[in-house]
């Protein structure tokens, strides 16, 4: 049994990550789904697709390249196997924007706050 990926939902039940993926072209969405499947199935995922973000509170980055576009999905683990993807965006700069990291961190707090 590998990892499981789940999308963060807001209090109103919306999934910002699903909305983002729905906005992509069919080819981009297909590549995104393929990379998420790799993360679920492979024990050791190559860092070109999945890596821990340094200087964050255990946030992980799913990395997708489709043509000249780079997409990032930011998430966190709930236990050992469940990866909750909290935020998605198109990456246009070298570094992951602090605003994106902050938003994923805020959603992580919200997620665990609801669980208690």
Backbone as CSV, one residue per row, in Angstrom:
resi,resn,N_x,N_y,N_z,CA_x,CA_y,CA_z,C_x,C_y,C_z
1,UNK,0.854,-1.208,0.000,0.000,0.000,0.000,0.883,1.248,0.000
2,UNK,0.758,2.038,-1.029,1.568,3.257,-1.133,0.885,4.443,-0.482
3,UNK,1.279,5.603,-0.920,0.690,6.833,-0.408,-0.689,7.047,-1.014
4,UNK,-1.454,7.875,-0.333,-2.745,8.294,-0.872,-2.728,9.813,-0.944
5,UNK,-3.213,10.360,-2.031,-3.282,11.819,-2.178,-4.735,12.247,-2.067
6,UNK,-4.937,13.260,-1.257,-6.276,13.807,-1.043,-6.168,15.321,-1.193
7,UNK,-7.202,15.955,-1.721,-7.176,17.406,-1.879,-7.808,18.078,-0.667
8,UNK,-7.167,19.143,-0.217,-7.702,19.974,0.869,-9.051,20.551,0.433
9,UNK,-9.991,20.592,1.377,-11.283,21.235,1.114,-11.477,22.387,2.095
10,UNK,-12.036,23.477,1.601,-12.326,24.628,2.464,-13.544,24.296,3.323
11,UNK,-13.855,25.167,4.268,-15.035,24.968,5.120,-16.306,24.811,4.293
12,UNK,-16.349,25.498,3.157,-17.543,25.434,2.309,-17.544,24.198,1.397
13,UNK,-16.479,23.382,1.495,-16.435,22.157,0.708,-15.772,22.293,-0.656
14,UNK,-15.259,23.490,-0.956,-14.574,23.720,-2.233,-13.167,23.122,-2.182
15,UNK,-12.674,22.679,-3.318,-11.305,22.182,-3.403,-10.516,23.070,-4.354
16,UNK,-9.710,23.993,-3.813,-8.939,24.902,-4.670,-8.002,24.149,-5.628
17,UNK,-7.469,23.010,-5.197,-6.551,22.245,-6.038,-7.302,21.599,-7.212
18,UNK,-8.456,21.012,-6.940,-9.270,20.427,-8.015,-9.678,21.513,-9.008
19,UNK,-10.047,22.689,-8.495,-10.409,23.813,-9.373,-9.231,24.188,-10.274
20,UNK,-8.028,24.211,-9.691,-6.829,24.553,-10.460,-6.592,23.521,-11.565
21,UNK,-6.660,22.250,-11.221,-6.424,21.182,-12.201,-7.481,21.239,-13.308
22,UNK,-8.724,21.546,-12.938,-9.793,21.683,-13.933,-9.517,22.821,-14.917
23,UNK,-8.745,23.818,-14.487,-8.464,24.975,-15.346,-7.332,24.697,-16.341
24,UNK,-6.620,23.594,-16.171,-5.504,23.265,-17.054,-6.002,22.669,-18.375
25,UNK,-5.131,22.664,-19.362,-5.472,21.990,-20.614,-5.522,20.490,-20.338
26,UNK,-6.132,19.737,-21.250,-6.251,18.284,-21.075,-4.867,17.656,-20.905
27,UNK,-3.904,18.081,-21.709,-2.545,17.527,-21.664,-1.876,17.853,-20.320
28,UNK,-2.031,19.089,-19.849,-1.435,19.492,-18.570,-2.076,18.734,-17.411
29,UNK,-3.399,18.583,-17.452,-4.107,17.863,-16.396,-3.688,16.394,-16.395
30,UNK,-3.499,15.832,-17.580,-3.081,14.436,-17.699,-1.687,14.246,-17.085
31,UNK,-0.781,15.170,-17.361,0.582,15.092,-16.803,0.526,15.230,-15.284
32,UNK,-0.303,16.127,-14.786,-0.462,16.325,-13.346,-0.951,15.042,-12.678
33,UNK,-1.950,14.421,-13.281,-2.499,13.167,-12.753,-1.440,12.065,-12.774
34,UNK,-0.657,12.022,-13.838,0.407,11.019,-13.976,1.437,11.164,-12.852
35,UNK,1.862,12.409,-12.582,2.855,12.646,-11.519,2.273,12.275,-10.153
36,UNK,0.999,12.610,-9.905,0.384,12.255,-8.618,0.315,10.731,-8.467
37,UNK,0.056,10.038,-9.552,0.005,8.566,-9.514,1.384,7.993,-9.170
38,UNK,2.437,8.585,-9.744,3.809,8.171,-9.406,4.041,8.286,-7.897
39,UNK,3.615,9.409,-7.343,3.825,9.669,-5.917,3.061,8.660,-5.066
40,UNK,1.875,8.279,-5.525,1.090,7.282,-4.788,1.718,5.888,-4.902
41,UNK,2.275,5.572,-6.060,2.718,4.202,-6.323,4.176,3.903,-5.980
42,UNK,5.073,4.879,-6.161,6.500,4.613,-5.959,6.916,4.821,-4.503
43,UNK,7.712,3.900,-3.996,8.251,4.032,-2.640,9.195,5.237,-2.575
44,UNK,10.146,5.282,-3.518,11.101,6.385,-3.587,10.813,7.188,-4.854
45,UNK,10.230,8.356,-4.677,9.857,9.197,-5.823,11.044,10.101,-6.169
46,UNK,11.442,10.164,-7.436,12.548,11.060,-7.820,12.239,12.514,-7.426
47,UNK,13.276,13.220,-6.962,13.057,14.590,-6.467,12.652,15.558,-7.574
48,UNK,12.809,15.172,-8.827,12.327,16.060,-9.893,10.797,16.152,-9.858
49,UNK,10.131,15.189,-9.191,8.675,15.184,-9.103,8.136,15.522,-7.715
50,UNK,8.935,15.250,-6.687,8.387,15.351,-5.333,9.508,15.618,-4.357
51,UNK,9.419,16.733,-3.626,10.458,16.967,-2.629,9.950,17.846,-1.507
52,UNK,10.608,17.685,-0.373,10.253,18.474,0.808,10.789,19.884,0.601
53,UNK,9.963,20.872,0.912,10.413,22.262,0.807,11.233,22.602,2.047
54,UNK,12.423,23.118,1.837,13.242,23.479,2.991,12.695,24.756,3.635
55,UNK,12.993,24.912,4.890,12.560,26.071,5.681,11.040,26.241,5.729
56,UNK,10.323,25.123,5.750,8.871,25.178,5.923,8.509,24.194,7.025
57,UNK,7.274,24.273,7.469,6.804,23.322,8.472,6.299,22.066,7.767
58,UNK,7.236,21.253,7.310,6.924,19.979,6.658,5.983,20.097,5.468
59,UNK,6.220,21.068,4.622,5.452,21.154,3.379,6.231,20.451,2.277
60,UNK,5.499,19.782,1.409,6.072,19.050,0.293,5.582,19.653,-1.008
61,UNK,6.397,19.509,-2.037,6.105,20.108,-3.326,6.031,19.003,-4.386
62,UNK,4.896,18.941,-5.080,4.753,18.057,-6.235,5.108,18.920,-7.442
63,UNK,6.056,18.435,-8.244,6.604,19.254,-9.321,6.209,18.679,-10.680
64,UNK,5.527,19.499,-11.465,5.057,19.056,-12.770,5.579,20.010,-13.837
65,UNK,6.143,19.421,-14.885,6.557,20.233,-16.042,5.786,19.719,-17.240
66,UNK,5.088,20.618,-17.895,4.344,20.252,-19.098,4.731,21.253,-20.179
67,UNK,5.536,20.818,-21.112,6.053,21.746,-22.123,6.917,22.779,-21.436
68,UNK,6.619,24.050,-21.668,7.405,25.105,-21.021,6.756,25.576,-19.721
69,UNK,5.668,24.930,-19.324,4.968,25.331,-18.098,5.401,24.478,-16.913
70,UNK,5.557,25.143,-15.775,5.852,24.444,-14.528,4.693,24.673,-13.568
71,UNK,4.218,23.587,-12.995,3.145,23.674,-12.011,3.646,23.087,-10.710
72,UNK,3.138,23.626,-9.611,3.495,23.116,-8.296,2.228,22.881,-7.493
73,UNK,2.212,21.740,-6.817,1.155,21.440,-5.860,1.847,21.333,-4.520
74,UNK,1.373,22.093,-3.548,1.984,22.063,-2.216,1.080,21.306,-1.265
75,UNK,1.686,20.472,-0.449,0.883,19.680,0.478,1.651,19.298,1.719
76,UNK,1.008,18.477,2.531,1.580,18.044,3.805,1.059,16.653,4.107
77,UNK,1.775,15.973,4.991,1.359,14.618,5.358,0.477,14.628,6.595
78,UNK,-0.527,13.769,6.565,-1.359,13.471,7.733,-1.064,11.997,8.014
79,UNK,-0.150,11.751,8.933,0.329,10.393,9.150,1.429,10.095,8.141
80,UNK,1.730,8.830,7.959,2.840,8.439,7.078,2.454,8.365,5.600
81,UNK,1.207,7.992,5.307,0.838,7.672,3.934,-0.086,8.668,3.252
82,UNK,-0.800,9.485,4.024,-1.784,10.389,3.427,-1.170,11.763,3.162
83,UNK,-1.109,12.129,1.888,-0.610,13.440,1.486,-1.818,14.317,1.156
84,UNK,-1.954,15.416,1.878,-3.054,16.344,1.634,-2.494,17.506,0.807
85,UNK,-2.996,17.653,-0.415,-2.531,18.725,-1.297,-3.394,19.954,-1.026
86,UNK,-2.725,21.037,-0.605,-3.443,22.211,-0.108,-3.483,23.380,-1.088
87,UNK,-2.519,23.442,-2.007,-2.451,24.608,-2.886,-1.793,24.211,-4.204
88,UNK,-2.216,24.843,-5.294,-1.633,24.574,-6.613,-1.490,25.894,-7.361
89,UNK,-0.411,25.995,-8.134,-0.199,27.232,-8.890,0.764,26.969,-10.042
90,UNK,0.772,27.900,-10.991,1.746,27.838,-12.068,2.980,28.584,-11.603
91,UNK,4.114,27.925,-11.698,5.361,28.527,-11.218,5.994,29.347,-12.328
92,UNK,6.258,30.619,-12.028,6.811,31.510,-13.047,8.184,32.044,-12.657
93,UNK,8.614,31.770,-11.421,9.902,32.280,-10.951,10.764,31.112,-10.493
94,UNK,12.030,31.395,-10.242,12.977,30.368,-9.812,12.577,29.770,-8.465
95,UNK,12.232,30.654,-7.542,11.893,30.190,-6.193,10.382,30.053,-6.029
96,UNK,9.992,29.151,-5.146,8.572,29.003,-4.823,8.148,30.260,-4.056
97,UNK,7.107,30.956,-4.513,6.695,32.208,-3.857,6.304,31.999,-2.388
98,UNK,6.768,32.910,-1.528,6.446,32.842,-0.100,4.941,32.844,0.133
99,UNK,4.230,33.604,-0.691,2.772,33.704,-0.554,2.133,32.314,-0.716
100,UNK,2.624,31.531,-1.662,2.105,30.179,-1.892,2.410,29.284,-0.698
101,UNK,3.613,29.406,-0.156,4.014,28.611,1.008,3.156,28.986,2.213
102,UNK,2.939,30.288,2.394,2.104,30.744,3.521,0.678,30.211,3.411
103,UNK,0.121,30.244,2.205,-1.245,29.779,1.995,-1.346,28.274,2.287
104,UNK,-0.380,27.499,1.809,-0.381,26.054,2.084,-0.248,25.808,3.591
105,UNK,0.595,26.582,4.265,0.763,26.449,5.718,-0.513,26.794,6.474
106,UNK,-1.209,27.815,6.006,-2.473,28.225,6.633,-3.522,27.119,6.478
107,UNK,-3.580,26.540,5.285,-4.547,25.462,5.040,-4.195,24.214,5.852
108,UNK,-2.902,23.987,6.066,-2.471,22.854,6.894,-2.997,23.032,8.322
109,UNK,-2.829,24.245,8.865,-3.327,24.528,10.229,-4.839,24.338,10.298
110,UNK,-5.521,24.851,9.285,-6.979,24.737,9.209,-7.407,23.258,9.172
111,UNK,-6.709,22.477,8.362,-7.015,21.046,8.211,-6.886,20.325,9.556
112,UNK,-5.744,20.515,10.213,-5.549,19.819,11.496,-6.421,20.396,12.600
113,UNK,-6.760,21.690,12.501,-7.668,22.314,13.456,-9.057,21.688,13.403
114,UNK,-9.487,21.338,12.193,-10.796,20.714,12.001,-10.826,19.270,12.476
115,UNK,-9.669,18.620,12.459,-9.604,17.200,12.800,-9.755,16.942,14.294
116,UNK,-9.436,17.936,15.112,-9.437,17.686,16.563,-10.831,17.740,17.147
